[in-house]
Amino acid sequence: MTAKFQKTALVTGASSGMGKDMAFRLLNEGYAVYAAARRLEKMRDLEEAGAHIIEMDISRDSDIVAAVDRIRREAGGVGVLVNNAGFAVYGAIEDTRIEEARYQFEVNLFGLARLTQLLLPDMRAHKYGKIVNVSSVGGKIYSPLGAWYHATKHALEGWSDCLRLEVEQFGIDVVIIEPGLIETEFGDVMSQPMLQRSGKGAYASLALANAKAFDAAYKDGVGSRPGVISTLLMKAIQTARPRTRYHGGKMASMMLFFRHWLPDRGFDRLITSQIRRMLKEVQVSSG
């Protein structure tokens, strides 16, 4: 293992939010950072700070292969891989086209799996690696209209557990981070597509209630700052034997506690009660 390899990192989804904050934190900690995202112009600040920026759509195999080829050519691989890129498709199962659901899996699971496959040989050769998969508390809980998003995060958690058992023999750690409510663009990009899918018809009331909840949860000052997750990242990669999971951010501990201790029907009632409260607020504001 070389110090250079150990201190070289790749962060996907680095154009905003948690990904950008994690990339900056790694730079500040002395890592050589490759920052990847679809929007190069959103990463110019990272480039000015010393990061190597890569235009990469995680759903395109050609982009993934090109990015890995460049990293291997310039740095010989990465010792730290932060699989952060992802998004959420919200809408009733009945209203969401299967093509949209497949794309959700392509971005949130299959793309990062392909990237990981290509970077693993160098980690094995160096007998070192830290693979950090950014999941969500949504990988443990569930909510109406979020079926496809939750499905990808539940799948990511199981996939990560299997990977951890396979690669630990090579000195590679696999860690899951489960953020709660974080101040990002997440809420902005969920509500409108959800209302387009399910804002009219049989699931309109649920869609309106969810939109109200998103607006409340993701407005400025409500969620935690992305730095909370960056701190967890540093714990995971700088600890000789990290925990398998870290969670942080507003409501993360509370929601995971309820999900652990409540039976399914009890958790159903908890979620339903919140939806009903939002529905009443929607009815009052529109009445």
Long-range contacts (C-beta under 8 A, 24 or more apart in sequence): 1-79, 1-126, 1-127, 1-128, 1-171, 2-126, 4-32, 4-75, 4-76, 5-75, 5-76, 5-77, 5-78, 5-79, 5-122, 5-126, 5-128, 6-79, 6-80, 6-126, 6-128, 7-31, 7-32, 7-79, 8-32, 8-33, 8-34, 8-75, 8-76, 8-77, 8-78, 8-79, 8-80, 9-33, 9-34, 9-78, 9-79, 9-80, 9-81, 9-82, 9-237, 10-34, 10-35, 10-36, 10-67, 10-71, 10-78, 10-80, 10-81, 10-82, 10-119, 11-35, 11-36, 11-82, 11-84, 12-36, 12-37, 12-56, 12-58, 12-82, 12-83, 12-84, 12-85, 12-112, 12-115, 13-37, 13-58, 13-84, 13-85, 13-86, 13-134, 14-43, 14-46, 14-51, 14-53, 14-84, 15-39, 15-42, 15-43, 16-42, 16-184, 16-185, 17-182, 17-183, 17-184, 17-185, 17-186, 17-226, 18-84, 18-134, 18-179, 18-182, 18-184, 18-226, 18-229, 18-230, 19-82, 19-84, 19-85, 20-45, 20-46, 20-226, 21-225, 21-226, 21-227, 21-229, 21-230, 22-82, 22-84, 22-226, 22-229, 22-230, 22-233, 23-51, 24-49, 24-230, 25-227, 25-230, 25-231, 25-233, 25-234, 26-80, 26-233, 27-51, 29-234, 29-238, 31-80, 32-75, 34-67, 34-71, 34-75, 34-78, 36-67, 36-85, 37-85, 58-85, 58-107, 58-111, 58-112, 58-115, 59-103, 59-106, 59-107, 59-110, 59-111, 61-114, 64-111, 64-114, 64-115, 64-118, 65-118, 67-115, 68-115, 68-118, 68-119, 71-119, 72-122, 76-122, 77-119, 77-121, 77-122, 77-123, 77-125, 77-126, 78-119, 78-122, 79-123, 79-126, 79-128, 79-129, 79-130, 80-129, 80-130, 80-132, 80-237, 81-115, 81-116, 81-119, 81-129, 81-130, 81-131, 81-132, 82-132, 82-134, 82-233, 83-112, 83-115, 83-116, 83-131, 83-132, 83-133, 83-134, 84-134, 85-111, 85-112, 86-134, 86-152, 87-189, 88-146, 88-149, 88-186, 88-189, 88-190, 89-148, 89-149, 89-193, 90-145, 90-146, 90-149, 90-190, 90-191, 90-193, 90-194, 90-197, 90-210, 91-145, 91-193, 91-194, 91-197, 91-198, 91-203, 91-207, 92-144, 92-145, 92-197, 92-198, 92-202, 92-203, 92-206, 92-207, 93-147, 93-148, 94-202, 94-203, 95-197, 95-198, 95-201, 95-203, 96-147, 96-148, 96-197, 100-148, 101-148, 101-151, 104-148, 104-149, 104-151, 104-152, 105-148, 105-151, 105-152, 105-155, 108-149, 108-152, 108-153, 108-156, 109-152, 109-155, 109-156, 109-159, 112-156, 113-159, 116-163, 120-167, 120-172, 123-167, 123-170, 123-172, 124-167, 124-170, 124-172, 127-170, 127-171, 128-171, 128-172, 129-167, 129-170, 129-171, 129-172, 129-173, 130-172, 130-173, 130-175, 130-236, 130-237, 130-242, 131-163, 131-167, 131-172, 131-173, 131-174, 131-175, 132-175, 132-176, 132-177, 132-233, 132-236, 132-237, 133-160, 133-174, 133-175, 133-176, 133-177, 134-177, 134-179, 134-229, 135-160, 135-176, 135-177, 135-178, 136-178, 136-179, 137-178, 137-179, 137-180, 137-247, 137-251, 137-252, 137-255, 137-256, 139-176, 139-178, 140-178, 140-255, 140-256, 140-259, 141-255, 141-256, 141-258, 141-259, 141-267, 142-271, 143-210, 143-271, 144-206, 144-210, 144-271, 144-275, 145-194, 145-198, 145-203, 145-206, 145-207, 145-210, 161-244, 164-244, 173-236, 173-241, 173-242, 174-244, 175-236, 175-237, 175-242, 175-243, 175-244, 175-245, 175-246, 176-244, 176-245, 176-246, 177-229, 177-232, 177-233, 177-236, 177-245, 177-246, 177-247, 177-248, 178-245, 178-246, 178-247, 178-248, 178-252, 178-256, 179-228, 179-229, 179-247, 179-248, 179-249, 179-252, 180-223, 180-224, 180-247, 180-248, 180-249, 180-250, 180-251, 180-252, 180-253, 180-255, 181-217, 181-218, 181-222, 181-223, 181-224, 181-249, 181-250, 181-251, 181-252, 182-223, 182-224, 182-225, 182-226, 182-228, 182-229, 182-249, 182-250, 183-218, 183-220, 183-221, 183-222, 183-223, 183-224, 183-225, 183-226, 184-218, 184-223, 184-226, 186-218, 187-214, 187-215, 187-217, 187-218, 187-219, 188-218, 190-214, 191-215, 205-279, 205-282, 206-275, 208-279, 208-282, 209-275, 209-276, 209-278, 209-279, 209-282, 210-275, 210-278, 212-278, 212-281, 212-282, 213-274, 213-275, 213-278, 222-250, 223-249, 223-250, 224-248, 224-249, 224-250
